[in-house]
């Protein structure tokens, strides 16, 4: 099984969601991508269907928008 990807921007909502995701599915099963500090991966997140962060992209490709922290355009 490939890893899920969790995209976030470092805000308090995102950090809390990151901790919960890791608690639920395990650190080895998720790649955490901080778009606030790794802006080069914003296009990747958009191509995956991420519209806002925090968001979890499941190995199946389904995007789960967890809560509204910031729109993807706000991160550009």
C-alpha positions, 0 to 999 in steps of 0.5 A: 500500500502506498502512503497517504499524503497530508498537506498543510500550511502549519496553522494551528488547525493544520498542526492539530489535524496532523497530530490526529492523522498520525495518531489514527493511521501511523507515521509510517503510513502518511507523508506530511507535506508542509506547503507553507515551507515547501511551496514547490509542492503546491502544484502537486497538491493542486494536481491531486485535487487539494482545494484547501488545507489541511487535506489528506490524499488517500492512497486511492487518490480520494481527497479528504478536506478535513477542515478549512485552514487556508485555500490553496490559492492563499498559499501561492 
